[in-house]
């Protein structure tokens, strides 16, 4: 049976961020993920996890200037020193939170930067970050993001991510397979999942097109969940969706699909 982690950046927005740990535990979750932890001291987040018996399974490296449209630093020329500082900060949080996976956002190359330049910077930065993370007992994972939600994002397809992982090494990099992004960009979800299962470390989900709960859109979740089990995935699946209404009421989809 799939193991689900509540995404505290998307879910339980009825309460403040720190209170979402309590809300997730009360709703029956044993694991959580979120976008970024850096507005709060790591020790404060660790205490919330411990109090509620929760496991931290994923968060993102610092993305650069989010408020001004930056969505990661990895492919940005001239920002290597800032990227390395971000990796260091993420690994410090991962150590305190005992989190073994950290997502490195590829970023949106500035206008005028050739694709070959962005690719070279991306590869060099990832190789360095992956080595640092491996030494710390953490694995860096890559997530392709669709161009509808994040126009210009450098990493678009699961195949592109798999090629990067193969080049640097699956012992150091893994794939974050987001079902929502895959469906929007490429489709053929379960066949791609089947092909890439050896490098999939983490999954996320939301229905298409509105990014709400399973059962609110076009994806055949009964089939998808069955294939996840049949393919032997034993990692966590982050619920990175926007609840259409009340978060807890919306969790009725789990009973509908028997998960």
C-alpha positions in Angstrom: 0.0 0.0 0.0 1.3 3.5 -0.8 2.8 5.5 2.0 1.6 9.1 2.0 3.3 12.2 3.5 1.3 15.4 4.1 2.7 18.4 2.3 2.5 21.2 4.9 3.1 23.9 2.4 -0.1 22.9 0.5 -2.3 21.2 3.1 -3.8 22.3 6.4 -3.7 26.0 5.5 -6.6 26.5 7.8 -3.9 27.0 10.5 -0.5 28.6 10.8 2.6 26.7 9.5 3.9 25.4 12.8 0.4 24.2 13.8 0.2 22.1 10.7 2.4 19.5 12.2 -0.2 18.9 14.9 -3.0 18.9 12.3 -1.2 16.4 10.1 -0.7 14.0 13.0 -4.3 14.3 14.1 -5.4 13.4 10.6 -3.4 10.2 10.8 -0.2 11.1 9.0 3.2 9.8 10.2 5.4 11.7 7.7 5.5 15.2 6.3 7.2 17.2 3.6 7.2 20.9 2.8 8.8 23.4 0.4 11.2 25.3 2.6 12.1 25.2 6.3 14.3 28.3 6.4 11.9 30.8 8.0 12.1 28.7 11.2 15.0 27.4 13.3 15.7 23.8 12.6 15.4 23.0 16.3 11.9 24.4 16.4 10.8 22.2 13.5 12.5 19.2 15.0 10.5 19.7 18.2 7.3 19.8 16.3 8.2 16.6 14.5 9.1 14.9 17.7 6.0 16.0 19.6 3.8 14.6 16.9 5.7 11.4 16.1 6.3 12.6 12.6 9.1 11.9 10.1 10.5 14.6 7.8 10.9 13.0 4.4 11.6 15.9 2.1 12.2 19.6 1.7 13.8 21.9 -0.9 17.2 23.6 -1.0 17.0 27.4 -0.8 15.6 28.6 -4.2 17.2 32.0 -4.5 14.9 35.1 -4.5 11.5 33.4 -4.6 9.6 36.6 -4.2 11.1 37.9 -7.4 10.6 34.8 -9.5 13.6 32.7 -8.9 12.9 29.0 -8.6 16.3 27.4 -7.8 19.9 28.3 -8.3 21.4 25.2 -9.9 21.4 26.3 -13.5 22.1 30.0 -13.0 25.5 31.2 -14.3 27.5 33.3 -11.9 25.6 32.2 -8.8 27.8 29.2 -7.9 29.0 30.6 -4.6 25.4 31.3 -3.6 24.4 27.8 -4.7 27.1 26.2 -2.6 26.0 28.2 0.5 22.4 27.0 -0.2 23.5 23.4 -0.3 25.4 23.8 3.0 22.3 25.4 4.7 20.0 22.6 3.4 22.4 19.9 4.7 22.5 21.6 8.1 18.7 21.5 8.3 18.6 17.9 7.0 21.0 16.8 9.8 18.8 18.3 12.5 15.5 17.1 10.9 17.0 13.7 10.2 15.8 14.0 6.6 17.5 11.8 4.0 16.2 13.4 0.8 16.6 17.0 -0.3 15.3 18.4 -3.6 17.5 20.6 -5.6 15.4 23.0 -7.8 16.9 23.4 -11.3 15.9 27.1 -11.7 14.8 29.3 -14.5 17.7 30.5 -16.7 17.7 34.3 -17.2 16.8 35.6 -20.6 19.7 35.4 -23.0 21.5 32.5 -21.3 22.1 29.7 -23.9 20.7 26.3 -23.0 24.2 24.8 -23.3 25.5 27.2 -20.7 22.7 26.6 -18.3 23.2 22.8 -18.8 26.9 23.0 -18.1 26.4 25.1 -14.9 23.6 22.7 -13.8 25.7 19.6 -14.2 28.7 21.1 -12.4 26.6 22.3 -9.5 24.7 19.1 -9.2 27.9 17.0 -9.2 29.3 19.1 -6.4 26.1 19.1 -4.4 25.6 15.4 -4.7 29.1 14.7 -3.3 28.5 17.0 -0.4 25.2 15.4 0.3 26.4 11.8 0.0 29.1 12.5 2.6 26.4 13.8 4.9 24.2 10.7 4.4 21.7 12.6 2.3 20.6 12.1 -1.3 19.9 14.9 -3.7 16.8 14.4 -5.8 15.6 16.1 -9.0 12.1 17.1 -9.9 10.9 18.0 -13.4 8.3 20.8 -13.3 5.8 21.6 -16.0 5.9 24.9 -18.0 2.3 25.7 -17.3 2.9 26.2 -13.6 6.5 27.3 -13.8 7.3 28.8 -17.2 10.9 28.6 -18.3 11.9 26.0 -15.6 15.0 24.2 -16.8 14.2 20.6 -16.0 11.0 19.6 -17.8 10.7 15.9 -18.3 11.4 12.8 -16.3 13.6 11.5 -19.1 15.7 14.6 -18.9 16.1 14.1 -15.2 17.0 10.4 -15.7 19.8 11.4 -18.1 21.3 13.7 -15.5 21.1 11.0 -12.9 22.8 8.5 -15.1 25.6 11.0 -15.9 26.4 11.8 -12.3 25.4 8.5 -10.7 22.3 7.0 -9.2 24.2 6.4 -6.0 24.3 10.2 -5.5 21.2 11.5 -7.3 17.6 10.3 -7.5 14.3 11.2 -9.2 11.4 12.9 -7.6 8.5 11.6 -9.7 5.7 14.1 -9.5 2.6 12.5 -11.0 0.9 15.9 -11.5 3.8 17.4 -13.4 4.3 14.3 -15.5 0.7 14.2 -16.6 0.7 17.9 -17.5 4.0 17.7 -19.5 4.1 14.2 -20.9 1.3 11.9 -19.8 1.7 8.1 -20.0 2.3 8.2 -16.3 2.5 4.5 -15.3 4.7 3.5 -18.3 7.2 6.2 -17.4 7.0 5.2 -13.8 7.7 1.6 -14.8 10.7 2.6 -16.9 12.2 4.9 -14.3 11.4 3.0 -11.1 15.1 2.1 -10.4 15.9 5.8 -9.9 12.7 7.0 -8.3 13.4 8.0 -4.7 10.2 9.9 -3.9 6.8 10.6 -5.5 4.3 13.4 -5.3 0.7 13.7 -6.5 -2.2 16.0 -7.3 -5.0 15.6 -9.8 -5.0 17.4 -13.2 -5.9 20.0 -14.2 -6.7 22.0 -11.0 -4.0 20.4 -8.7 -6.6 19.4 -6.2 -7.2 16.0 -4.4 -7.2 12.7 -6.3 -10.6 12.1 -7.8 -11.2 15.8 -8.7 -9.7 15.6 -12.2 -8.7 13.3 -15.1 -6.2 10.9 -13.6 -7.4 7.3 -13.1 -6.1 7.0 -9.5 -7.3 3.4 -8.9 -5.0 2.2 -11.7 -2.1 4.5 -10.7 -2.1 3.3 -7.1 -2.4 -0.3 -8.1 0.6 0.1 -10.5 2.7 1.8 -7.8 2.2 -1.3 -5.6 2.8 -3.7 -8.4 6.1 -2.0 -9.3 7.3 -2.3 -5.7 7.7 1.3 -4.8 8.3 1.6 -1.1 9.2 5.2 -0.7 7.0 8.1 0.4 4.4 9.8 -1.8 4.0 13.5 -0.9 0.4 14.9 -1.1 1.4 18.1 -2.9 -2.1 19.2 -3.8 -4.3 22.2 -3.0 -7.3 21.0 -1.1 -10.5 22.0 -2.9 -12.1 22.8 0.4 -11.4 21.8 4.0 -8.2 19.7 4.2 -9.5 17.0 6.5 -12.8 16.6 4.7 -10.9 16.3 1.4 -9.0 13.3 2.7 -12.1 11.2 2.0 -10.4 10.3 -1.3 -8.2 7.8 0.6 -11.2 5.8 1.6 -12.6 6.0 -2.0 -9.4 4.4 -3.4 -8.7 2.1 -0.5 -5.4 3.7 0.3 
